[in-house]
Amino acid sequence: MNHEVKIHDKHFVELIAAGKIQERITEIAININDAYKGKKPIFLGVLNGAFLFAADLFKKINTDCEISFIRVSSYSGTQSTDK
């Protein structure tokens, strides 16, 4: 069952269930743990959109690593500035 969410004047419909997203995050973490075992990768997240994804992912990363975030924007409110 799809859920609809309204934020300000925008309507959104859930396309992927939260459980499916968490399953995929776990798969990605397993792949990262395998690929970077014995290494120290640096991850860069783009705020604000990647924050919750990164938090969920890093709970499952068990290799030594670093994370940092950058903030970029091409929007003012809900409209693109085209920059």
N, C-alpha and C positions, 0 to 999 in steps of 0.2 A: 504494500500500500504506500503510495507516494504522499508525502506531507507537503503542504504549501506553507511558506513563511513569507510574511510581509515586513519589509524594512523600509521605512519612510514610504515613498511612493512606488517602490519596486517589489515585484512578486517573484518568489523563487520556488521551484519544485524540486524536492529531493529526487535525484536520479540514481544515486548509489547509497545503499544502506550503510550506516555507521559501522556495523560489524564487518562488512566486506572491505571497507577502507582499512580497518584495524588489521584484518587478515593480510592485506597487501603490504601494509607497513611492516608487519612481522616478516614477511617474505623478503622485503628489501633489506631489513636489518640483518637477516641471516646471510644474504648475499654479500653485504658489506663486511660483516664479521669474517666471512671466509676469504674474501678478496684482499682484505687489508690486515690479516693476522700477522703480527710481528712488525707492523708499520704504524706510523702515527699520522693518519690523514687529517686534513684540516677541512672542515665543512663551512660553507658560507651560505647563510639563509637570507632571503630577501624579505624584509618586513613590509607590511604587517602580515601578509598572507601566509607566509611559511612558518610563522611562529608555532602554532599548535601542531602542525605536521612535524616540525623539527623536534618539539618536546616529546611527542609520542614516539618518534623514531629513536631519539637518543636514550630513552628509557630502556631500549632493547639492544643498544650497541654495547658490546663488551670488550672492544679493543681500545687501546689508548688513543685518544683523539682530541682535537680542539674544535670549537665551534665559535663562529662570530656571525654577526648580522650586519647588513647594510640596509639603509632605507632609501628608496627611490620613489618618485611619484610623477605621474603624468596626468593626474586627476586633480580637479578642484571640486570638492563635493562629489557628485555622481557623474560629472561631465569631464571628458578628456580635454586636456589643454592642447593636445596635438604636439607636445614637445617631449 
